[in-house]
Each structure stands twice: as C-alpha cells, then as structure tokens.
Amino acid sequence: MKRNYFFVASVLILIFALIAFSDNLITDVGQPSNRDPKFIIHGLFCFLFVSVLVTQSWLIRRRNIRAHKKLGIFGMAIAIGVVASTGYIYFLKFESWNETFFLTKANMIFIASYAVLVVLAYINRKSSELHKHFIFLATLYMLGPILDRVGGNTGITPYLTNPVIWNGMFLSFFVYDWKTIGKIHPITYLGYTWFWVVWAIAILT
C-alpha cells in the first residue's frame, strides 16, 4: 500500500477530471467558456497539475528520485498557474461575500489553502512524509469544481457525489496513514478538520 497508494489515488483523481471535462474535451456542447481564454488557460493549468501528480507518484513508485525532483520544479510552476488563474476568475466575478454562493465561497477558501499547502510542500521537500502529505492534501482541496461536474456529467446530483467522493478520498488517506505509520498523521486529521471548518464558514457567513 505504501508504494501504490498515491499513484492509484492520483490516477483516480485524473479519471474524475476526465469525466468532469469530457463534454469539453470530446464533444462541443456550446459552452461559451470553451472559447474563453481565461477558462481555457485555467483548465490547462489544473489538468497539467493533476497529470504531473500522476507522473510524480509513478516516479516515486519506481524510486526515480532524480527525475521526481526535476519534474517537481515544473509542478510548482504549474501550481502557481493554478492559483493565479483561479484567483483571476474569482476576482472578476466577485461582488460581495454575502452575495456569493456558498459553494463558491468554499472553493475560494480551498484554493487559498491549496496555495499555502503547495508552499509548505516545497519548503518541506526534503522530508518525504511532510512533502507528500502537503501535496496530496492540497490536491484534495482543489477537487470541488471537478466533483461538481462529475455529478452533472453522470446524471447524479453533485450534492450526493461530492460528499461521497470527497469524504471517501479523505477516508482512504486515513487508512493509508494507519496502514503505513500506525497512526493518523497530524496533517491528515488537521486537514480534514479544516475541510469541515471551511464548509461551516461558507454556509454560515
């Protein structure tokens, strides 16, 4: 499990991304965003980040640390692009916190949390345990828009798919910790606690 978990989990996230944007990648459904440069650039950054996550976890699985470190610099640059493009989109449509839909509020906080975690992952890149926990938690925080579209494209309400998949991913993270280090890593349980605090903030404010 120690060798395979992050690779399998990242491939699963990539599959979710492909399902989410299949109507954009495979068929033209006439969405204006399909031809809007800011959405195209944002989508490319997000897709590249998930693709790099898969590649990086594969390199670690193959114990190719040298290639992992080299690709990591590219991955950090992509993460900056994810934050910048997402922030720009939210900035353009933001009017006031009170008038913002609670899902958007949550995603705004999650992308800020993602940025902090990516920085922490880079700072702690020499500690494999801290680095991989920060990166994977950051990835879980950016899943909101992907899971919204997974529900829509499979004909199931996102209000069902999102909590099931999101909590399922966190649960698998808990199981990974328990199986590999014999306890739940603080980053994992604090990250999950913050996950629910964010939803409380988004709904109650």
C-alpha positions in Angstrom: 0.0 0.0 0.0 2.9 2.4 0.8 4.2 2.2 -2.8 0.9 2.2 -4.6 -1.5 4.5 -2.7 -0.6 7.9 -4.0 -0.2 6.6 -7.6 -3.6 4.9 -7.5 -5.3 7.9 -5.8 -3.8 10.4 -8.3 -4.9 8.2 -11.3 -8.4 8.2 -9.8 -8.4 12.0 -9.5 -7.2 12.2 -13.1 -10.2 9.9 -14.1 -12.5 12.3 -12.2 -11.0 15.2 -14.2 -11.5 13.4 -17.5 -15.2 12.6 -16.6 -15.7 16.2 -15.4 -14.5 17.8 -18.6 -15.4 15.1 -21.1 -18.1 17.3 -22.6 -15.4 19.9 -23.3 -12.6 17.6 -24.4 -14.6 15.1 -26.5 -17.7 17.0 -27.7 -18.6 20.6 -28.2 -21.6 21.4 -26.0 -21.6 25.1 -27.0 -20.4 26.4 -23.7 -19.1 30.0 -24.0 -16.3 29.1 -21.6 -15.0 26.6 -24.2 -13.7 29.5 -26.2 -12.9 31.9 -23.3 -9.1 32.2 -23.0 -9.1 32.6 -19.2 -11.1 29.4 -18.7 -9.0 27.5 -21.3 -5.8 28.6 -19.5 -7.2 27.8 -16.1 -8.4 24.4 -17.3 -5.0 23.6 -18.8 -3.2 24.5 -15.6 -5.5 22.3 -13.5 -5.3 19.4 -15.9 -1.5 19.7 -16.0 -1.2 19.7 -12.2 -3.2 16.5 -11.9 -1.2 14.9 -14.7 2.1 15.9 -13.0 0.8 14.5 -9.8 0.2 11.1 -11.5 3.7 11.2 -13.1 5.4 12.2 -9.8 3.7 9.4 -7.9 4.8 7.0 -10.6 8.4 8.2 -10.4 8.4 7.7 -6.6 6.8 4.3 -7.1 9.7 3.5 -9.4 12.2 5.1 -7.0 13.4 7.5 -9.6 14.1 10.3 -7.2 16.3 12.3 -9.5 13.5 12.7 -12.2 11.0 13.4 -9.5 13.0 16.3 -8.2 13.5 17.7 -11.7 9.8 17.5 -12.5 8.9 18.9 -9.2 10.1 22.4 -10.2 7.8 22.2 -13.2 5.0 21.1 -10.9 5.5 24.0 -8.6 5.3 26.4 -11.6 2.1 24.8 -12.7 0.7 25.1 -9.2 1.4 28.9 -9.3 -0.6 29.0 -12.6 -3.5 27.1 -10.9 -3.7 29.7 -8.1 -3.2 32.7 -10.4 -5.8 31.6 -13.0 -8.3 30.6 -10.3 -7.8 33.8 -8.4 -8.3 35.8 -11.5 -11.6 34.1 -12.4 -12.9 34.6 -8.9 -11.8 38.2 -8.8 -13.6 39.0 -12.0 -17.0 37.6 -10.8 -16.7 38.5 -7.1 -19.2 41.2 -5.9 -19.5 40.7 -2.2 -19.0 37.9 0.3 -22.7 38.0 1.4 -23.9 37.7 -2.2 -21.5 34.8 -3.1 -23.0 31.3 -3.4 -21.7 29.1 -0.5 -20.0 26.6 -2.9 -18.0 29.4 -4.5 -17.1 30.7 -1.0 -15.8 27.3 -0.1 -13.8 26.9 -3.3 -12.3 30.4 -2.8 -11.0 29.4 0.7 -9.9 26.0 -0.6 -7.8 27.5 -3.4 -6.1 29.8 -0.8 -5.5 26.7 1.3 -4.1 24.9 -1.7 -1.6 27.7 -2.3 -0.4 27.6 1.4 -0.1 23.8 1.3 1.9 23.8 -2.0 4.3 26.3 -0.5 4.7 24.1 2.6 5.2 21.1 0.4 8.1 22.9 -1.4 9.6 24.1 1.9 9.5 20.6 3.3 10.6 18.9 0.0 13.5 17.1 1.8 11.0 15.4 4.2 9.2 12.8 2.2 6.4 12.3 4.7 5.6 16.0 5.1 6.0 16.7 1.4 3.7 14.1 0.1 1.1 14.8 2.8 1.0 18.5 2.0 0.8 17.9 -1.8 -1.9 15.3 -1.6 -4.0 17.4 0.9 -3.6 20.4 -1.5 -4.9 18.3 -4.3 -7.9 17.2 -2.3 -8.8 20.9 -1.6 -8.9 21.7 -5.4 -11.4 18.9 -6.2 -14.6 21.0 -5.8 -15.2 22.2 -9.4 -14.1 18.8 -10.7 -16.6 16.9 -8.5 -19.4 19.3 -9.3 -19.0 18.4 -13.0 -18.6 14.6 -12.3 -22.0 14.6 -10.8 -23.5 16.7 -13.6 -22.0 14.5 -16.4 -23.0 11.2 -14.8 -26.6 12.3 -14.2 -26.2 12.3 -10.4 -26.7 15.4 -8.3 -23.4 16.9 -7.1 -25.0 17.2 -3.6 -24.6 13.4 -3.5 -21.4 12.7 -5.5 -19.4 15.5 -3.9 -19.6 14.4 -0.2 -19.4 10.7 -1.1 -16.2 11.1 -3.2 -14.6 13.8 -1.2 -15.1 12.1 2.1 -14.1 8.8 0.6 -10.8 10.3 -0.6 -10.1 11.6 2.9 -11.1 8.3 4.4 -8.6 6.5 2.2 -5.9 9.0 3.3 -6.7 8.0 6.9 -6.4 4.3 6.1 -3.1 4.9 4.3 -1.7 6.6 7.4 -2.9 3.9 9.7 -1.5 1.1 7.5 1.9 2.7 6.9 2.8 4.6 10.1 0.4 3.1 12.6 -1.4 6.4 13.4 -3.2 9.2 11.6 -0.7 11.9 10.5 -1.4 15.3 12.0 -1.5 16.9 8.5 -4.2 14.4 7.6 -6.6 14.9 10.5 -5.9 18.7 10.8 -6.5 19.0 7.0 -9.8 17.1 7.3 -10.8 19.3 10.3 -10.1 22.4 8.2 -12.1 20.9 5.4 -15.2 20.9 7.5 -14.4 24.3 9.1 -14.3 25.8 5.6 -17.8 24.4 4.8 -19.1 25.9 8.1 -17.6 29.3 7.2 -19.1 29.1 3.7 -22.6 28.1 4.8 -22.9 30.3 7.9 -21.4 33.6 6.7 
